[in-house]
Amino acid sequence: MNLVSLNDVHDAARRISGVARRTPLVPCDPIVGPSDHQVFIKAENLQHAGSFKVRGAANALLARRERQQSSRAVVTFSAGNHGSAGIAVTVCMPPEAVQVKIDAVRRHGGDIVFTEDLIGTAERLAAEKGCPVLHPFDDLDVIAGQGTVGLEVLQDLPHPDAVIVPVGGGGLISGLGSVLSALSGDTRVIGVEPVGARALSHALRIGAPTPLPVRARSIADGLTAPSVGPITYAHALRYVHQVVEVGEQEIFDAWTHMVSVSGLFVEPSAATTLAALRSGQIELPAGAVVVLIASGGNAAPTALAARPAGVHAGTTFPQSRQTL
C-alpha cells in the first residue's frame, strides 16, 4: 500500500498556505506538575473552525482540483470537526454530536444529516447526489494535509523526544508519523485513545483494521471513530511507536488542568495527550522535550463543570489501560 511521502506533505503545505492557519507551539512546562520534562502544546484549537481537520479537508479538495477530479458537491461523515473544516458539504453526524460542533458545521454552510450509520448514509447520499465521499481520515490527501502539523512542529522545535497525538480514525497520527520519520527519526510518535474508543489499539491487537465490537463512546467525542481504515492502519504500523489508553476520569482531570494551566481552551480529545503523559505509561528520558498535539477546541465551556459520566448520563467507562 502507498504511504504518504514527505513530498506529499510539502505539496499539501503549499496548497493550504492561504487556507489553514499556522498555529503556535506554546511552552507549558508546569502542565505535568513536578517534572523535568519540557512540554509544548501545538495549539490546533486555534485553527480555523477550531480543529486541525481543516488542513486535511482543504488539501484533499485542492489536490483533486489540481488533478481535475473536483466535484461541485461532497459528502462526508464526522463527529463534528471534519465537517466544520470551512467547506460547504453534506455532513453525516451522529445524533449525540456536540452542539458546538453542530453549530460550527452550519455556520460554515454545511448541511447535516443525523444518522447512526455514518459510513452507510454517506455512501448512499453520495450515490444519490452523484458526488464523491470525502473520507475524514482514511484518504492519502487528507493524511498529507494533517502532516503539515508535523512540519510546523519541527520548524519551531527541530528534534523533540516525543510527540503525543490523539487518535480517532488515525489520520492525524499518520500524517505526523510520516513527517517525523523523515525529518526527526529519533522522535517517538505516541498515540493516545480513550478506553471506550480504542479503534487503533483494537486493530493492532486483531492484526487488521477491524470495527470495534461495541460502539465507541467517550467524553473525547472527536476520537470515537468505529474503526481505523486500511490506509491509516498501514501508516500506524510503520510510524507509531506506542499507543496508550486512558480512562474517562483521567481525560476529564487532564482537560480541566490543561485549560487552567495553559490558558488554552481545548476540547477533551486534545486533553487525552496530557492524560497519557500523566498516566505513567510513557517512559521518557530525564529532561525530555515533549509535544502535545491539541487537536481541537470545539467544546462548550460549561462542560468543564460536568461530571465525566461519558456521552450519556449514567454511562460508566473502565479505567484500565493497556500499552501496545
C-alpha positions, 0 to 999 in steps of 0.5 A, spaced: 500 500 500 502 507 498 504 511 504 504 518 504 511 521 502 514 527 505 513 530 498 506 529 499 506 533 505 510 539 502 505 539 496 499 539 501 503 545 505 503 549 499 496 548 497 493 550 504 498 556 505 492 561 504 487 556 507 489 553 514 492 557 519 499 556 522 498 555 529 503 556 535 507 551 539 506 554 546 511 552 552 507 549 558 512 546 562 508 546 569 502 542 565 505 535 568 506 538 575 513 536 578 517 534 572 523 535 568 520 534 562 519 540 557 512 540 554 509 544 548 502 544 546 501 545 538 495 549 539 490 546 533 484 549 537 486 555 534 485 553 527 480 555 523 473 552 525 477 550 531 480 543 529 486 541 525 481 537 520 481 543 516 488 542 513 486 535 511 479 537 508 482 543 504 488 539 501 484 533 499 479 538 495 485 542 492 489 536 490 483 533 486 482 540 483 489 540 481 488 533 478 481 535 475 477 530 479 473 536 483 466 535 484 461 541 485 458 537 491 461 532 497 459 528 502 462 526 508 461 523 515 464 526 522 463 527 529 463 534 528 470 537 526 471 534 519 465 537 517 466 544 520 473 544 516 470 551 512 467 547 506 460 547 504 458 539 504 453 534 506 455 532 513 453 525 516 453 526 524 451 522 529 445 524 533 449 525 540 454 530 536 456 536 540 452 542 539 458 546 538 460 542 533 453 542 530 453 549 530 460 550 527 458 545 521 452 550 519 455 556 520 460 554 515 454 552 510 454 545 511 448 541 511 447 535 516 444 529 516 443 525 523 444 518 522 447 512 526 450 509 520 455 514 518 459 510 513 452 507 510 448 514 509 454 517 506 455 512 501 448 512 499 447 520 499 453 520 495 450 515 490 444 519 490 447 526 489 452 523 484 458 526 488 464 523 491 465 521 499 470 525 502 473 520 507 475 524 514 481 520 515 482 514 511 484 518 504 492 519 502 490 527 501 487 528 507 493 524 511 498 529 507 494 535 509 494 533 517 502 532 516 503 539 515 502 539 523 508 535 523 512 540 519 510 546 523 512 542 529 519 541 527 520 548 524 519 551 531 522 545 535 527 541 530 528 534 534 523 533 540 523 526 544 516 525 543 510 527 540 503 525 543 497 525 538 490 523 539 487 518 535 480 517 532 480 514 525 488 515 525 489 520 520 492 525 524 497 520 527 499 518 520 500 524 517 505 526 523 508 519 523 510 520 516 513 527 517 517 525 523 520 519 520 523 523 515 525 529 518 526 527 526 527 519 526 529 519 533 522 522 535 517 517 538 510 518 535 505 516 541 498 515 540 493 516 545 485 513 545 480 513 550 478 506 553 471 506 550 474 508 543 480 504 542 479 503 534 487 503 533 489 499 539 483 494 537 486 493 530 493 492 532 491 487 537 486 483 531 492 484 526 487 488 521 483 494 521 477 491 524 470 495 527 470 495 534 465 490 537 461 495 541 460 502 539 465 507 541 463 512 546 467 517 550 467 524 553 473 525 547 467 525 542 472 527 536 476 520 537 470 515 537 471 513 530 468 505 529 474 503 526 481 505 523 481 504 515 486 500 511 490 506 509 491 509 516 492 502 519 498 501 514 501 508 516 500 506 524 504 500 523 510 503 520 510 510 524 507 509 531 511 507 536 506 506 542 499 507 543 496 508 550 489 508 553 486 512 558 480 512 562 474 517 562 476 520 569 483 521 567 481 525 560 476 529 564 482 531 570 487 532 564 482 537 560 480 541 566 488 542 568 490 543 561 485 549 560 487 552 567 494 551 566 495 553 559 490 558 558 488 554 552 481 552 551 481 545 548 476 540 547 477 533 551 480 529 545 486 534 545 486 533 553 487 525 552 495 527 550 496 530 557 492 524 560 497 519 557 503 523 559 500 523 566 498 516 566 505 513 567 505 509 561 510 513 557 517 512 559 521 518 557 528 520 558 530 525 564 529 532 561 525 530 555 522 535 550 515 533 549 509 535 544 502 535 545 498 535 539 491 539 541 487 537 536 481 541 537 477 546 541 470 545 539 467 544 546 462 548 550 465 551 556 460 549 561 462 542 560 468 543 564 463 543 570 460 536 568 461 530 571 465 525 566 459 520 566 461 519 558 456 521 552 450 519 556 448 520 563 449 514 567 454 511 562 460 508 566 467 507 562 473 502 565 479 505 567 484 500 565 489 501 560 493 497 556 500 499 552 501 496 545 
